[in-house]
């Protein structure tokens, strides 16, 4: 019984340590390569159109991160307000 509780405690500490490695600020991968996206329209690198395209992609990525963070926060609040009762 003591060995089982030590294993459970070690597993819990390992899970907490690994959870700290997860980052909520990772950029979403669904936007793809910004450089390739902006070049596909025949826009020259360094032109004002290229800079505007890259800026727009940055704004889209920032908005996606904001939405993901909001969804995570809302889920946490929902779980705190509606705990499951066995």
PDB file as gemmi writes it, atoms N, CA and C in Angstrom:
CRYST1    1.000    1.000    1.000  90.00  90.00  90.00 P 1                      
ATOM      1  N   UNK A   1       0.825  -1.188   0.000  1.00  0.00           N  
ATOM      2  CA  UNK A   1       0.000   0.000   0.000  1.00  0.00           C  
ATOM      3  C   UNK A   1       0.872   1.255   0.000  1.00  0.00           C  
ATOM      4  N   UNK A   2       1.946   1.245   0.776  1.00  0.00           N  
ATOM      5  CA  UNK A   2       2.852   2.377   0.848  1.00  0.00           C  
ATOM      6  C   UNK A   2       3.560   2.600  -0.481  1.00  0.00           C  
ATOM      7  N   UNK A   3       3.922   1.501  -1.149  1.00  0.00           N  
ATOM      8  CA  UNK A   3       4.581   1.589  -2.450  1.00  0.00           C  
ATOM      9  C   UNK A   3       3.642   2.206  -3.482  1.00  0.00           C  
ATOM     10  N   UNK A   4       2.375   1.844  -3.435  1.00  0.00           N  
ATOM     11  CA  UNK A   4       1.393   2.379  -4.373  1.00  0.00           C  
ATOM     12  C   UNK A   4       1.204   3.877  -4.164  1.00  0.00           C  
ATOM     13  N   UNK A   5       1.157   4.327  -2.920  1.00  0.00           N  
ATOM     14  CA  UNK A   5       0.978   5.753  -2.659  1.00  0.00           C  
ATOM     15  C   UNK A   5       2.218   6.543  -3.078  1.00  0.00           C  
ATOM     16  N   UNK A   6       3.402   5.966  -2.947  1.00  0.00           N  
ATOM     17  CA  UNK A   6       4.618   6.641  -3.399  1.00  0.00           C  
ATOM     18  C   UNK A   6       4.628   6.775  -4.914  1.00  0.00           C  
ATOM     19  N   UNK A   7       4.179   5.736  -5.604  1.00  0.00           N  
ATOM     20  CA  UNK A   7       4.105   5.792  -7.069  1.00  0.00           C  
ATOM     21  C   UNK A   7       3.092   6.835  -7.524  1.00  0.00           C  
ATOM     22  N   UNK A   8       1.971   6.873  -6.857  1.00  0.00           N  
ATOM     23  CA  UNK A   8       0.943   7.851  -7.199  1.00  0.00           C  
ATOM     24  C   UNK A   8       1.442   9.271  -6.963  1.00  0.00           C  
ATOM     25  N   UNK A   9       2.146   9.476  -5.868  1.00  0.00           N  
ATOM     26  CA  UNK A   9       2.705  10.788  -5.565  1.00  0.00           C  
ATOM     27  C   UNK A   9       3.755  11.179  -6.602  1.00  0.00           C  
ATOM     28  N   UNK A  10       4.609  10.247  -6.984  1.00  0.00           N  
ATOM     29  CA  UNK A  10       5.632  10.529  -7.997  1.00  0.00           C  
ATOM     30  C   UNK A  10       4.994  10.842  -9.343  1.00  0.00           C  
ATOM     31  N   UNK A  11       3.956  10.095  -9.699  1.00  0.00           N  
ATOM     32  CA  UNK A  11       3.247  10.340 -10.953  1.00  0.00           C  
ATOM     33  C   UNK A  11       2.576  11.710 -10.950  1.00  0.00           C  
ATOM     34  N   UNK A  12       2.015  12.091  -9.818  1.00  0.00           N  
ATOM     35  CA  UNK A  12       1.380  13.401  -9.697  1.00  0.00           C  
ATOM     36  C   UNK A  12       2.402  14.515  -9.875  1.00  0.00           C  
ATOM     37  N   UNK A  13       3.543  14.395  -9.236  1.00  0.00           N  
ATOM     38  CA  UNK A  13       4.588  15.415  -9.392  1.00  0.00           C  
ATOM     39  C   UNK A  13       5.090  15.487 -10.830  1.00  0.00           C  
ATOM     40  N   UNK A  14       5.231  14.352 -11.470  1.00  0.00           N  
ATOM     41  CA  UNK A  14       5.680  14.333 -12.866  1.00  0.00           C  
ATOM     42  C   UNK A  14       4.651  15.014 -13.769  1.00  0.00           C  
ATOM     43  N   UNK A  15       3.377  14.752 -13.527  1.00  0.00           N  
ATOM     44  CA  UNK A  15       2.325  15.369 -14.333  1.00  0.00           C  
ATOM     45  C   UNK A  15       2.315  16.885 -14.162  1.00  0.00           C  
ATOM     46  N   UNK A  16       2.484  17.346 -12.938  1.00  0.00           N  
ATOM     47  CA  UNK A  16       2.512  18.793 -12.680  1.00  0.00           C  
ATOM     48  C   UNK A  16       3.733  19.424 -13.342  1.00  0.00           C  
ATOM     49  N   UNK A  17       4.876  18.755 -13.261  1.00  0.00           N  
ATOM     50  CA  UNK A  17       6.092  19.299 -13.877  1.00  0.00           C  
ATOM     51  C   UNK A  17       5.954  19.379 -15.390  1.00  0.00           C  
ATOM     52  N   UNK A  18       5.366  18.361 -16.003  1.00  0.00           N  
ATOM     53  CA  UNK A  18       5.190  18.374 -17.454  1.00  0.00           C  
ATOM     54  C   UNK A  18       4.126  19.377 -17.890  1.00  0.00           C  
ATOM     55  N   UNK A  19       3.134  19.594 -17.063  1.00  0.00           N  
ATOM     56  CA  UNK A  19       2.102  20.570 -17.401  1.00  0.00           C  
ATOM     57  C   UNK A  19       2.691  21.974 -17.474  1.00  0.00           C  
ATOM     58  N   UNK A  20       3.741  22.232 -16.717  1.00  0.00           N  
ATOM     59  CA  UNK A  20       4.393  23.535 -16.767  1.00  0.00           C  
ATOM     60  C   UNK A  20       5.102  23.791 -18.079  1.00  0.00           C  
ATOM     61  N   UNK A  21       5.382  22.733 -18.827  1.00  0.00           N  
ATOM     62  CA  UNK A  21       6.053  22.891 -20.117  1.00  0.00           C  
ATOM     63  C   UNK A  21       5.092  23.361 -21.202  1.00  0.00           C  
ATOM     64  N   UNK A  22       3.825  23.152 -21.023  1.00  0.00           N  
ATOM     65  CA  UNK A  22       2.841  23.555 -22.017  1.00  0.00           C  
ATOM     66  C   UNK A  22       2.752  25.079 -22.049  1.00  0.00           C  
ATOM     67  N   UNK A  23       2.639  25.616 -23.234  1.00  0.00           N  
ATOM     68  CA  UNK A  23       2.582  27.066 -23.387  1.00  0.00           C  
ATOM     69  C   UNK A  23       1.278  27.472 -24.053  1.00  0.00           C  
ATOM     70  N   UNK A  24       0.584  28.401 -23.472  1.00  0.00           N  
ATOM     71  CA  UNK A  24      -0.660  28.909 -24.055  1.00  0.00           C  
ATOM     72  C   UNK A  24      -0.385  29.941 -25.125  1.00  0.00           C  
ATOM     73  N   UNK A  25       0.858  30.403 -25.247  1.00  0.00           N  
ATOM     74  CA  UNK A  25       1.169  31.465 -26.199  1.00  0.00           C  
ATOM     75  C   UNK A  25       1.791  30.947 -27.482  1.00  0.00           C  
ATOM     76  N   UNK A  26       1.702  29.646 -27.726  1.00  0.00           N  
ATOM     77  CA  UNK A  26       2.192  29.121 -28.991  1.00  0.00           C  
ATOM     78  C   UNK A  26       1.291  29.631 -30.105  1.00  0.00           C  
ATOM     79  N   UNK A  27       1.914  30.035 -31.197  1.00  0.00           N  
ATOM     80  CA  UNK A  27       1.143  30.558 -32.323  1.00  0.00           C  
ATOM     81  C   UNK A  27       0.356  29.429 -32.979  1.00  0.00           C  
ATOM     82  N   UNK A  28      -0.871  29.705 -33.373  1.00  0.00           N  
ATOM     83  CA  UNK A  28      -1.652  28.682 -34.063  1.00  0.00           C  
ATOM     84  C   UNK A  28      -0.973  28.283 -35.373  1.00  0.00           C  
ATOM     85  N   UNK A  29      -0.982  27.005 -35.684  1.00  0.00           N  
ATOM     86  CA  UNK A  29      -0.310  26.527 -36.880  1.00  0.00           C  
ATOM     87  C   UNK A  29      -1.211  26.558 -38.102  1.00  0.00           C  
ATOM     88  N   UNK A  30      -2.484  26.845 -37.924  1.00  0.00           N  
ATOM     89  CA  UNK A  30      -3.395  26.793 -39.052  1.00  0.00           C  
ATOM     90  C   UNK A  30      -3.236  27.964 -40.014  1.00  0.00           C  
ATOM     91  N   UNK A  31      -2.477  28.979 -39.660  1.00  0.00           N  
ATOM     92  CA  UNK A  31      -2.283  30.115 -40.560  1.00  0.00           C  
ATOM     93  C   UNK A  31      -1.201  29.844 -41.596  1.00  0.00           C  
ATOM     94  N   UNK A  32      -0.356  28.878 -41.362  1.00  0.00           N  
ATOM     95  CA  UNK A  32       0.660  28.521 -42.346  1.00  0.00           C  
ATOM     96  C   UNK A  32       1.841  29.490 -42.350  1.00  0.00           C  
ATOM     97  N   UNK A  33       2.610  29.424 -43.412  1.00  0.00           N  
ATOM     98  CA  UNK A  33       3.813  30.238 -43.557  1.00  0.00           C  
ATOM     99  C   UNK A  33       3.436  31.629 -44.057  1.00  0.00           C  
ATOM    100  N   UNK A  34       3.700  32.649 -43.251  1.00  0.00           N  
ATOM    101  CA  UNK A  34       3.342  34.019 -43.623  1.00  0.00           C  
ATOM    102  C   UNK A  34       4.088  34.489 -44.862  1.00  0.00           C  
ATOM    103  N   UNK A  35       5.359  34.179 -44.940  1.00  0.00           N  
ATOM    104  CA  UNK A  35       6.174  34.635 -46.064  1.00  0.00           C  
ATOM    105  C   UNK A  35       5.655  34.050 -47.378  1.00  0.00           C  
ATOM    106  N   UNK A  36       5.390  32.748 -47.386  1.00  0.00           N  
ATOM    107  CA  UNK A  36       4.879  32.105 -48.598  1.00  0.00           C  
ATOM    108  C   UNK A  36       3.495  32.636 -48.953  1.00  0.00           C  
ATOM    109  N   UNK A  37       2.666  32.862 -47.952  1.00  0.00           N  
ATOM    110  CA  UNK A  37       1.319  33.381 -48.196  1.00  0.00           C  
ATOM    111  C   UNK A  37       1.378  34.751 -48.851  1.00  0.00           C  
ATOM    112  N   UNK A  38       2.243  35.626 -48.333  1.00  0.00           N  
ATOM    113  CA  UNK A  38       2.322  36.985 -48.861  1.00  0.00           C  
ATOM    114  C   UNK A  38       3.005  37.024 -50.231  1.00  0.00           C  
ATOM    115  N   UNK A  39       3.926  36.102 -50.489  1.00  0.00           N  
ATOM    116  CA  UNK A  39       4.609  36.079 -51.783  1.00  0.00           C  
ATOM    117  C   UNK A  39       3.753  35.480 -52.891  1.00  0.00           C  
ATOM    118  N   UNK A  40       2.754  34.673 -52.555  1.00  0.00           N  
ATOM    119  CA  UNK A  40       1.981  33.970 -53.580  1.00  0.00           C  
ATOM    120  C   UNK A  40       1.189  34.928 -54.460  1.00  0.00           C  
ATOM    121  N   UNK A  41       0.938  36.124 -54.019  1.00  0.00           N  
ATOM    122  CA  UNK A  41       0.203  37.099 -54.817  1.00  0.00           C  
ATOM    123  C   UNK A  41       1.125  37.935 -55.693  1.00  0.00           C  
ATOM    124  N   UNK A  42       2.396  37.558 -55.770  1.00  0.00           N  
ATOM    125  CA  UNK A  42       3.340  38.280 -56.619  1.00  0.00           C  
ATOM    126  C   UNK A  42       3.820  39.584 -56.012  1.00  0.00           C  
ATOM    127  N   UNK A  43       3.718  39.699 -54.707  1.00  0.00           N  
ATOM    128  CA  UNK A  43       4.144  40.925 -54.032  1.00  0.00           C  
ATOM    129  C   UNK A  43       5.637  40.826 -53.737  1.00  0.00           C  
ATOM    130  N   UNK A  44       6.372  41.888 -54.026  1.00  0.00           N  
ATOM    131  CA  UNK A  44       7.815  41.893 -53.794  1.00  0.00           C  
ATOM    132  C   UNK A  44       8.102  42.062 -52.303  1.00  0.00           C  
ATOM    133  N   UNK A  45       9.102  41.307 -51.837  1.00  0.00           N  
ATOM    134  CA  UNK A  45       9.511  41.399 -50.432  1.00  0.00           C  
ATOM    135  C   UNK A  45      10.032  42.812 -50.168  1.00  0.00           C  
ATOM    136  N   UNK A  46       9.543  43.407 -49.101  1.00  0.00           N  
ATOM    137  CA  UNK A  46       9.977  44.750 -48.725  1.00  0.00           C  
ATOM    138  C   UNK A  46       9.051  45.855 -49.214  1.00  0.00           C  
ATOM    139  N   UNK A  47       8.140  45.535 -50.126  1.00  0.00           N  
ATOM    140  CA  UNK A  47       7.209  46.555 -50.609  1.00  0.00           C  
ATOM    141  C   UNK A  47       6.162  46.847 -49.541  1.00  0.00           C  
ATOM    142  N   UNK A  48       5.455  47.936 -49.726  1.00  0.00           N  
ATOM    143  CA  UNK A  48       4.442  48.312 -48.735  1.00  0.00           C  
ATOM    144  C   UNK A  48       3.310  47.283 -48.686  1.00  0.00           C  
ATOM    145  N   UNK A  49       2.982  46.661 -49.832  1.00  0.00           N  
ATOM    146  CA  UNK A  49       1.947  45.638 -49.849  1.00  0.00           C  
ATOM    147  C   UNK A  49       2.385  44.402 -49.052  1.00  0.00           C  
ATOM    148  N   UNK A  50       3.660  44.044 -49.189  1.00  0.00           N  
ATOM    149  CA  UNK A  50       4.196  42.899 -48.456  1.00  0.00           C  
ATOM    150  C   UNK A  50       4.169  43.168 -46.954  1.00  0.00           C  
ATOM    151  N   UNK A  51       4.587  44.349 -46.566  1.00  0.00           N  
ATOM    152  CA  UNK A  51       4.592  44.716 -45.147  1.00  0.00           C  
ATOM    153  C   UNK A  51       3.166  44.705 -44.598  1.00  0.00           C  
ATOM    154  N   UNK A  52       2.212  45.225 -45.374  1.00  0.00           N  
ATOM    155  CA  UNK A  52       0.813  45.232 -44.937  1.00  0.00           C  
ATOM    156  C   UNK A  52       0.283  43.802 -44.814  1.00  0.00           C  
ATOM    157  N   UNK A  53       0.662  42.940 -45.728  1.00  0.00           N  
ATOM    158  CA  UNK A  53       0.231  41.538 -45.673  1.00  0.00           C  
ATOM    159  C   UNK A  53       0.765  40.870 -44.419  1.00  0.00           C  
ATOM    160  N   UNK A  54       2.043  41.057 -44.121  1.00  0.00           N  
ATOM    161  CA  UNK A  54       2.634  40.447 -42.929  1.00  0.00           C  
ATOM    162  C   UNK A  54       2.001  41.006 -41.658  1.00  0.00           C  
ATOM    163  N   UNK A  55       1.708  42.305 -41.656  1.00  0.00           N  
ATOM    164  CA  UNK A  55       1.060  42.916 -40.494  1.00  0.00           C  
ATOM    165  C   UNK A  55      -0.333  42.334 -40.294  1.00  0.00           C  
ATOM    166  N   UNK A  56      -1.072  42.148 -41.387  1.00  0.00           N  
ATOM    167  CA  UNK A  56      -2.408  41.567 -41.291  1.00  0.00           C  
ATOM    168  C   UNK A  56      -2.352  40.130 -40.762  1.00  0.00           C  
ATOM    169  N   UNK A  57      -1.343  39.378 -41.189  1.00  0.00           N  
ATOM    170  CA  UNK A  57      -1.188  38.014 -40.694  1.00  0.00           C  
ATOM    171  C   UNK A  57      -0.864  38.008 -39.201  1.00  0.00           C  
ATOM    172  N   UNK A  58      -0.057  38.966 -38.762  1.00  0.00           N  
ATOM    173  CA  UNK A  58       0.246  39.063 -37.334  1.00  0.00           C  
ATOM    174  C   UNK A  58      -1.017  39.369 -36.529  1.00  0.00           C  
ATOM    175  N   UNK A  59      -1.850  40.240 -37.055  1.00  0.00           N  
ATOM    176  CA  UNK A  59      -3.104  40.580 -36.375  1.00  0.00           C  
ATOM    177  C   UNK A  59      -4.020  39.357 -36.321  1.00  0.00           C  
ATOM    178  N   UNK A  60      -4.094  38.609 -37.421  1.00  0.00           N  
ATOM    179  CA  UNK A  60      -4.921  37.391 -37.433  1.00  0.00           C  
ATOM    180  C   UNK A  60      -4.422  36.393 -36.400  1.00  0.00           C  
ATOM    181  N   UNK A  61      -3.113  36.222 -36.308  1.00  0.00           N  
ATOM    182  CA  UNK A  61      -2.544  35.276 -35.345  1.00  0.00           C  
ATOM    183  C   UNK A  61      -2.827  35.745 -33.913  1.00  0.00           C  
ATOM    184  N   UNK A  62      -2.676  37.031 -33.676  1.00  0.00           N  
ATOM    185  CA  UNK A  62      -2.943  37.570 -32.347  1.00  0.00           C  
ATOM    186  C   UNK A  62      -4.408  37.370 -31.955  1.00  0.00           C  
ATOM    187  N   UNK A  63      -5.300  37.593 -32.901  1.00  0.00           N  
ATOM    188  CA  UNK A  63      -6.729  37.391 -32.634  1.00  0.00           C  
ATOM    189  C   UNK A  63      -7.034  35.920 -32.345  1.00  0.00           C  
ATOM    190  N   UNK A  64      -6.366  35.015 -33.062  1.00  0.00           N  
ATOM    191  CA  UNK A  64      -6.579  33.583 -32.824  1.00  0.00           C  
ATOM    192  C   UNK A  64      -6.093  33.194 -31.433  1.00  0.00           C  
ATOM    193  N   UNK A  65      -4.961  33.731 -31.003  1.00  0.00           N  
ATOM    194  CA  UNK A  65      -4.446  33.446 -29.668  1.00  0.00           C  
ATOM    195  C   UNK A  65      -5.390  33.998 -28.608  1.00  0.00           C  
ATOM    196  N   UNK A  66      -5.903  35.202 -28.845  1.00  0.00           N  
ATOM    197  CA  UNK A  66      -6.840  35.813 -27.905  1.00  0.00           C  
ATOM    198  C   UNK A  66      -8.107  34.969 -27.774  1.00  0.00           C  
ATOM    199  N   UNK A  67      -8.624  34.478 -28.909  1.00  0.00           N  
ATOM    200  CA  UNK A  67      -9.821  33.625 -28.870  1.00  0.00           C  
ATOM    201  C   UNK A  67      -9.547  32.327 -28.118  1.00  0.00           C  
ATOM    202  N   UNK A  68      -8.383  31.733 -28.349  1.00  0.00           N  
ATOM    203  CA  UNK A  68      -8.040  30.478 -27.662  1.00  0.00           C  
ATOM    204  C   UNK A  68      -7.917  30.709 -26.159  1.00  0.00           C  
ATOM    205  N   UNK A  69      -7.286  31.815 -25.767  1.00  0.00           N  
ATOM    206  CA  UNK A  69      -7.153  32.127 -24.342  1.00  0.00           C  
ATOM    207  C   UNK A  69      -8.513  32.378 -23.703  1.00  0.00           C  
ATOM    208  N   UNK A  70      -9.381  33.078 -24.411  1.00  0.00           N  
ATOM    209  CA  UNK A  70     -10.720  33.359 -23.885  1.00  0.00           C  
ATOM    210  C   UNK A  70     -11.518  32.060 -23.723  1.00  0.00           C  
ATOM    211  N   UNK A  71     -11.411  31.169 -24.701  1.00  0.00           N  
ATOM    212  CA  UNK A  71     -12.119  29.896 -24.614  1.00  0.00           C  
ATOM    213  C   UNK A  71     -11.595  29.075 -23.436  1.00  0.00           C  
ATOM    214  N   UNK A  72     -10.299  29.086 -23.228  1.00  0.00           N  
ATOM    215  CA  UNK A  72      -9.722  28.346 -22.108  1.00  0.00           C  
ATOM    216  C   UNK A  72     -10.185  28.928 -20.772  1.00  0.00           C  
ATOM    217  N   UNK A  73     -10.197  30.253 -20.683  1.00  0.00           N  
ATOM    218  CA  UNK A  73     -10.650  30.905 -19.458  1.00  0.00           C  
ATOM    219  C   UNK A  73     -12.124  30.615 -19.197  1.00  0.00           C  
ATOM    220  N   UNK A  74     -12.941  30.668 -20.249  1.00  0.00           N  
ATOM    221  CA  UNK A  74     -14.366  30.389 -20.096  1.00  0.00           C  
ATOM    222  C   UNK A  74     -14.606  28.946 -19.648  1.00  0.00           C  
ATOM    223  N   UNK A  75     -13.827  28.020 -20.188  1.00  0.00           N  
ATOM    224  CA  UNK A  75     -13.957  26.629 -19.780  1.00  0.00           C  
ATOM    225  C   UNK A  75     -13.589  26.464 -18.308  1.00  0.00           C  
ATOM    226  N   UNK A  76     -12.520  27.117 -17.884  1.00  0.00           N  
ATOM    227  CA  UNK A  76     -12.119  27.042 -16.478  1.00  0.00           C  
ATOM    228  C   UNK A  76     -13.175  27.614 -15.554  1.00  0.00           C  
ATOM    229  N   UNK A  77     -13.745  28.747 -15.949  1.00  0.00           N  
ATOM    230  CA  UNK A  77     -14.803  29.353 -15.137  1.00  0.00           C  
ATOM    231  C   UNK A  77     -16.029  28.454 -15.082  1.00  0.00           C  
ATOM    232  N   UNK A  78     -16.383  27.849 -16.220  1.00  0.00           N  
ATOM    233  CA  UNK A  78     -17.534  26.940 -16.249  1.00  0.00           C  
ATOM    234  C   UNK A  78     -17.294  25.752 -15.316  1.00  0.00           C  
ATOM    235  N   UNK A  79     -16.078  25.198 -15.368  1.00  0.00           N  
ATOM    236  CA  UNK A  79     -15.780  24.035 -14.539  1.00  0.00           C  
ATOM    237  C   UNK A  79     -15.791  24.397 -13.057  1.00  0.00           C  
ATOM    238  N   UNK A  80     -15.357  25.611 -12.719  1.00  0.00           N  
ATOM    239  CA  UNK A  80     -15.377  26.029 -11.316  1.00  0.00           C  
ATOM    240  C   UNK A  80     -16.807  26.269 -10.824  1.00  0.00           C  
ATOM    241  N   UNK A  81     -17.671  26.772 -11.686  1.00  0.00           N  
ATOM    242  CA  UNK A  81     -19.031  27.074 -11.279  1.00  0.00           C  
ATOM    243  C   UNK A  81     -19.954  25.856 -11.339  1.00  0.00           C  
ATOM    244  N   UNK A  82     -19.555  24.822 -12.095  1.00  0.00           N  
ATOM    245  CA  UNK A  82     -20.395  23.645 -12.265  1.00  0.00           C  
ATOM    246  C   UNK A  82     -19.582  22.378 -12.001  1.00  0.00           C  
ATOM    247  N   UNK A  83     -19.173  22.176 -10.760  1.00  0.00           N  
ATOM    248  CA  UNK A  83     -18.385  20.963 -10.481  1.00  0.00           C  
ATOM    249  C   UNK A  83     -19.271  19.727 -10.592  1.00  0.00           C  
ATOM    250  N   UNK A  84     -18.671  18.660 -11.068  1.00  0.00           N  
ATOM    251  CA  UNK A  84     -19.436  17.409 -11.155  1.00  0.00           C  
ATOM    252  C   UNK A  84     -19.479  16.776  -9.775  1.00  0.00           C  
ATOM    253  N   UNK A  85     -20.617  16.234  -9.463  1.00  0.00           N  
ATOM    254  CA  UNK A  85     -20.791  15.620  -8.140  1.00  0.00           C  
ATOM    255  C   UNK A  85     -21.042  14.136  -8.340  1.00  0.00           C  
ATOM    256  N   UNK A  86     -20.154  13.289  -7.783  1.00  0.00           N  
ATOM    257  CA  UNK A  86     -20.347  11.836  -7.957  1.00  0.00           C  
ATOM    258  C   UNK A  86     -21.519  11.302  -7.178  1.00  0.00           C  
TER     259      UNK A  86                                                      
END                                                                             
